[in-house]
Amino acid sequence: MKKNEYHIIGVMSGTSLDGVDLVQVMFSFNGKWNFEIIHTETMSYSEKWHGILKGLVSCSFEELQKIDDDYTKYLASIIKDFIRSNQIKNIDAVCSHGHTALHQPKKKLTYQIGNKPFLAEYLNETVICDFRVQDVELGGQGAPLVPIGDTLLFSEYDFCLNLGGFANISMDLNDERIAYDICPVNIVLNHYVNKLGFNYDDKGQIASTGHLNLELLNQLNAFDFYKERHPKSLGLEWVNVNIFPLIDGFQLETKDVLATFVEHIAVQIASEINKKSHATVLVTGGGVYNEYLINRLKTHSEHTILIPLNKIVEFKEALIFGFLGVLKLRDEVNCLQSVTGASKDHSSGIIFLP
């Protein structure tokens, strides 16, 4: 039965490996969807889990299944602690993305760990998860899935840009929503700054001291992916095969790698958003805190770059995966053919009852 109010916990783990984002949110509908964020928390990964998740792409399918069991139990304990510590009652559903282990949509393959029925049993709550598989089976990219939330929750912006492990963007074009991955962001920047003993480049300070290597920049910008039409998506596998070997071949100082890759990111994003004039761009994700990156983006674009309140910056994806679960509960479309390239719009996700 459809209701006008839903109390949801949204859970997201992204490719940048910052940790598990959790958000308690109330969604309400009165002809238009609204939301109220009540509690948020990011649970950082332990060194052990950070190492395991970073190495998923090199695991066999049998190894992934074992990791999936362990990760589901680990994720369940994190969610239960969040519910307990915030004394959360009256939950309609826990809606979880899981963590992407494999994403090769051209082979009709996508695998997110942490989406097993054990979640519902352990939490004693309805769980909605595994949002990508059905779309891939229908011939879609299985990503990005956030644009339905951009459409229904953030419609006042011309572009919704997320700077996480990858940059992805969504917008309206010819009366339909489109979205796609633009380029890698933190999945590359963090990889190189880790070599200096840091988890991330605070405010982009290290990148700002580096020198731009034009030859590397030109080769980065020349990848065929950037010439492809949407729908299109990226995964760690693509980065491992294309980006890291190219950068490593130049044998640059880390600060020069960071400076050059930040410029690459800014150029690629600007090439997309500059297709419109005088636009408003909502920017979210951890990359927002890289002030050097944001300033380089502003240099390449004349648009109004808007950074929202911290809760939306950091928890927008967890918020929207919670919203995808609400739409699934209502048996309404939460995955758009125009975005992913699937054979039809559909209501994606699996519902596990306690």
Secondary structure by P-SEA (a helix, b strand, c coil): ccccbbbbbbbbbccccccbbbbbbbbbbccbbbbbbcbbbbbbbcaaaaaaaaacccccaaaaaaaaaaaaaaaaaaaaaaaaaaccccccbbbbbcccccccccccbbbbccccaaaaaaaccbbbccccaaaaaaccccccccccccccccccccbbbbbccccccccccccbbbbbbccccaaaaaaaaaaacccccccccccccbbbbaaaaaaaaacccccccccccccaaaaaaccaaaaaaacccaaaaaaaaaaaaaaaaaaacccccbbbbbbbcccccaaaaaaaaaaacccccccccccccccaaaaaaaaaaaaaaaccccccccccccccccbbbbbbcc
